[in-house]
Amino acid sequence: MGVIVLGSANLDTSVSMPRIPAPGETILATGAASGPGGKGLNQAVAAARSGASTTFVGAVGDDEAGERLRGVLIDEGVRAGLDVSERPTGTAFVMVADDGENAIVVVAGANGDGAAITAEAASALASAGRDDLVLAQLEVPLDAVLSAFRSAKERGATTVLNAAPSRPLSDDQLALVDVLIVNQHECLDLAGAPVGGAADAAGAPTVGVTDAAGVSVEGAAVEGVADDAVADAARFLAARVGTVVVTLGAAGALVLSAGEETRIPAFPVTAVDTTAAGDTFCGALASRLAAGDALAAAVPFASAAAALCVQRPGAAASAPRLDEITELLATRA
């Protein structure tokens, strides 16, 4: 089976600093670097490094940054289905604190060119079949994602949506999704409100710490969210999607499928940079699902990949290789 990733591609500028500055505050950085990023490109690289035959579908500008990203995909063994947009290549500015936490600002550029992405997706999906998996996120226009998923479903392919950044999705839109991957924030947002007696939308609890895709980061904890609120929201979504995977940071991951709920424990690590943890999780999970693994095996594999990712700097560059993931998984056997 193959993995087709539809999503964003950015040239990231990462700036290291002691901590994320408060509004109006100036902080001296300790370093800066540029490299490939964007949720779609990150997930494609993670899937390929995890062993999957991978195609990336997206758009870049007719500029040096676009050529650089095309070269990165080729070097990683990813088939690059990149349309060239009249808009400039997307960019992201990433602030990374010494404790691994981050804050990101994205300028969409060509990633917002829905027509270009839809055209490229149609070409890539023309030969897709039951043995393929289509993975998308929400950093590109929703219409492009939905169009690709409709084509995928018509051809019998599996659809996986990482609903990030979160936005409202109707039941009809969710019906196009076979596997939904969200973190705690996105789970609550997408459900609209915690259910089962929890607070209504106006009083929905919030999450105090960025979750690292099933990774137990030393010094981090989930604050401000009752465990049952997230679980209730996940059940609400599972009634609309066949399978829901919720990453819970230090608490691991919650998997809801076929009426069953399973908790997958996290791998405890010391984080250096959590920027691409969620993307690495998604790409690695897609690779194992495409290989025919059951969720019980695929989710721990994805968690191990994310745990390795956060121990090194960068976005796409931080994704681990298959042998590294296998070695870490063996420590849990």
C-alpha positions in Angstrom: 0.0 0.0 0.0 1.1 3.6 -0.5 0.6 6.8 1.4 -0.6 10.0 -0.5 -0.1 13.1 1.7 -2.0 16.2 0.7 -1.0 19.3 2.6 1.2 22.3 3.2 4.8 22.9 2.4 6.7 25.7 4.1 10.3 26.9 4.4 10.6 27.4 8.2 12.7 29.8 10.0 13.4 28.5 13.5 14.7 30.7 16.3 16.0 29.3 19.6 15.5 31.2 22.8 15.5 30.7 26.6 11.7 31.0 26.6 8.7 32.2 24.5 8.4 36.0 25.0 5.4 37.6 26.4 3.4 40.2 24.4 5.5 43.3 23.9 8.7 41.7 25.3 12.0 41.4 23.5 14.2 38.4 24.0 17.7 37.7 22.6 17.8 34.5 20.6 20.5 31.9 21.0 20.4 30.7 17.4 18.4 30.6 14.1 18.1 28.2 11.2 16.0 27.6 8.2 14.6 24.3 6.9 11.7 22.4 5.4 8.4 22.3 7.2 4.6 22.6 6.8 2.3 20.0 8.2 1.9 18.2 4.9 5.6 18.0 4.0 6.5 17.0 7.6 4.0 14.1 7.5 5.2 13.0 4.1 8.8 12.8 5.2 7.8 11.0 8.4 5.8 8.5 6.4 8.7 7.9 4.0 11.2 7.5 6.8 8.9 5.1 8.5 9.1 2.8 5.4 6.0 3.8 3.3 6.0 4.4 -0.4 5.0 8.1 -0.2 3.6 10.8 -2.6 3.2 14.4 -1.5 0.6 16.7 -3.1 0.8 20.4 -2.6 1.7 23.7 -4.1 4.8 26.0 -3.9 5.8 29.2 -5.5 8.0 29.8 -8.6 10.9 30.7 -6.3 14.0 29.5 -4.6 12.2 28.3 -1.6 9.9 26.1 -3.7 12.8 24.5 -5.5 14.5 23.8 -2.2 11.4 22.1 -0.9 11.1 20.0 -4.1 14.7 18.9 -3.6 14.0 17.9 0.0 11.2 15.7 -1.0 13.2 14.1 -3.8 16.1 13.5 -1.4 13.7 11.8 1.0 12.4 9.4 -1.7 9.0 11.1 -1.7 7.3 11.5 -5.1 6.7 15.3 -5.3 3.4 16.3 -6.8 3.9 20.0 -6.5 2.0 22.4 -8.6 3.6 25.8 -9.1 1.4 28.6 -7.9 1.5 32.3 -8.7 1.7 32.8 -5.0 5.1 32.6 -3.1 6.1 29.5 -1.3 4.6 29.2 2.2 6.7 30.3 5.2 6.6 29.7 8.9 8.4 31.4 11.8 9.0 29.1 14.7 10.1 30.2 18.2 11.6 27.3 20.2 12.2 27.7 23.9 14.9 25.8 25.8 12.3 23.5 27.4 11.1 22.4 23.9 7.9 24.4 23.8 7.2 26.4 20.7 5.1 29.2 19.2 4.5 29.3 15.4 3.3 31.9 12.9 2.5 30.7 9.4 2.2 32.7 6.1 0.2 30.4 3.8 1.4 31.6 0.5 1.0 28.9 -2.2 -0.6 26.6 0.5 -3.7 28.7 0.2 -4.0 28.1 -3.6 -6.9 25.6 -3.5 -7.2 25.4 -7.3 -3.6 24.4 -7.7 -3.7 21.8 -4.9 -7.0 20.4 -6.2 -5.6 19.9 -9.7 -2.4 18.2 -8.4 -4.5 16.0 -6.1 -6.7 14.9 -9.0 -3.6 13.8 -10.9 -2.1 11.9 -8.0 -5.4 10.2 -7.1 -6.2 9.1 -10.6 -4.4 5.8 -10.1 -5.2 5.4 -6.3 -7.0 2.2 -5.2 -8.0 0.1 -2.2 -4.4 -0.4 -1.3 -3.7 3.3 -0.8 -4.1 5.7 2.1 -4.7 9.4 1.7 -3.6 11.6 4.6 -4.5 15.3 4.9 -4.5 18.2 7.3 -6.2 21.6 7.5 -3.4 24.0 6.6 -4.6 24.0 3.0 -8.1 25.0 1.8 -10.8 22.7 3.1 -12.4 22.3 -0.3 -9.2 20.8 -1.7 -9.1 18.3 1.2 -12.8 17.3 0.7 -12.4 17.0 -3.0 -9.4 14.7 -2.5 -11.2 12.6 0.1 -14.3 12.2 -2.2 -12.0 10.9 -5.0 -10.2 8.6 -2.6 -13.5 7.2 -1.3 -14.7 6.6 -4.8 -11.6 4.5 -5.4 -11.8 2.6 -2.2 -8.7 4.2 -0.6 -8.5 4.9 3.2 -8.8 8.5 4.3 -7.0 9.9 7.3 -7.5 13.4 8.5 -5.3 15.2 11.0 -7.8 18.0 11.9 -5.1 20.6 12.6 -5.4 23.5 12.8 -8.9 22.7 14.1 -12.0 24.2 12.4 -15.7 23.3 12.4 -16.5 20.3 10.3 -20.1 19.1 9.5 -21.2 15.5 9.9 -21.3 15.2 6.1 -17.7 16.3 5.9 -16.6 14.0 8.7 -18.4 11.1 6.9 -15.6 11.3 4.3 -13.0 10.4 7.0 -12.1 6.9 8.0 -9.5 7.8 10.6 -9.5 11.1 12.5 -6.3 12.2 14.4 -6.6 15.1 16.9 -4.9 16.4 20.0 -6.8 17.4 23.1 -7.4 21.0 21.9 -8.6 19.9 18.5 -10.8 17.1 20.0 -12.7 19.6 22.1 -12.9 22.2 19.4 -14.1 19.8 16.7 -16.7 18.3 19.0 -18.0 21.8 19.6 -18.4 21.1 23.3 -17.7 18.3 25.7 -20.7 16.1 26.0 -22.0 13.6 28.6 -22.8 16.2 31.2 -19.6 18.3 30.8 -19.5 22.1 30.3 -21.3 23.6 27.3 -19.3 25.3 24.5 -19.1 28.6 26.3 -17.7 27.0 29.3 -15.5 24.3 27.6 -12.3 23.6 29.5 -9.0 24.5 27.9 -5.6 22.7 27.8 -2.7 24.4 29.5 0.2 22.7 27.8 0.9 21.9 24.1 0.5 18.1 23.7 3.4 16.3 22.1 1.6 13.5 20.2 1.6 10.8 22.7 5.0 11.7 24.1 5.6 12.1 27.8 7.8 15.2 28.0 9.7 15.6 31.2 8.3 18.6 33.2 5.1 18.8 31.1 1.7 18.0 32.4 -1.9 18.4 31.1 -3.6 21.2 32.9 -7.1 22.5 33.0 -8.8 19.6 31.2 -10.8 16.9 32.9 -10.0 13.6 31.4 -13.6 12.7 31.0 -14.2 15.9 29.0 -11.7 14.9 26.3 -13.0 11.3 26.4 -16.6 12.5 26.0 -15.6 14.7 23.1 -13.8 11.8 21.5 -16.9 9.6 21.8 -19.0 12.3 20.2 -16.6 12.3 17.3 -16.3 8.5 17.1 -20.1 8.4 16.5 -19.4 10.2 13.3 -16.1 8.8 12.2 -15.1 5.1 12.2 -11.9 5.6 14.1 -10.6 8.5 16.3 -7.1 8.8 17.7 -6.6 11.5 20.3 -3.0 12.3 21.4 -2.8 13.2 25.1 0.8 14.3 25.7 2.1 12.7 28.8 -1.0 10.5 29.1 -0.3 8.8 25.8 -3.1 8.3 23.2 -6.7 7.4 23.3 -8.0 5.2 20.4 -11.7 4.7 19.8 -12.7 2.2 17.1 -15.5 -0.3 16.5 -17.1 0.6 19.8 -13.9 0.0 21.8 -11.6 2.4 23.7 -7.9 1.8 24.2 -5.3 3.8 26.0 -1.8 3.6 24.6 0.9 4.7 27.1 3.5 7.4 26.2 7.3 7.0 25.8 8.9 9.3 28.5 11.6 11.5 27.0 13.3 14.9 27.5 12.2 17.2 24.7 14.4 19.5 22.7 11.9 20.7 20.2 8.2 19.6 19.9 7.5 21.4 16.7 6.9 18.4 14.5 5.8 15.9 17.1 2.2 15.7 15.9 3.2 15.6 12.3 5.7 12.8 12.9 3.0 10.8 14.8 0.5 11.2 11.9 3.0 10.3 9.2 4.3 7.2 11.1 0.8 6.1 11.9 -0.2 6.4 8.2 2.8 4.3 7.2 1.8 1.4 9.4 -1.8 1.5 8.6 -0.9 1.5 4.9 1.3 -1.6 5.6 -1.8 -3.3 7.0 -1.0 -3.0 10.8 -3.9 -2.9 13.2 -4.3 0.2 15.4 -3.0 -1.7 18.4 0.4 -1.9 16.7 0.3 1.3 14.6 -0.4 3.7 17.4 2.6 2.6 19.6 4.8 2.8 16.5 3.6 6.4 15.9 4.2 7.3 19.6 7.7 5.9 19.4 8.4 8.0 16.3 7.1 11.1 18.0 9.2 10.4 21.1 12.3 10.3 19.0 11.3 13.4 17.0 11.1 15.7 20.0 14.7 14.8 21.1 16.2 16.7 18.1 15.6 20.1 16.6 13.8 21.0 13.4 10.5 20.1 11.7 10.8 17.6 8.8 14.4 17.0 9.6 13.6 15.7 13.1 11.5 12.7 11.8 13.2 9.4 12.8 14.1 6.5 10.5 12.5 3.1 10.6 15.4 1.3 12.4 15.4 4.0 15.2 11.6 3.5 15.8 11.9 -0.2 15.8 14.7 -0.1 18.3 12.7 2.1 20.7 9.7 -0.1 20.4 11.7 -3.1 21.4 12.4 -1.5 24.8 8.7 -1.8 25.5 8.4 -5.5 24.5 
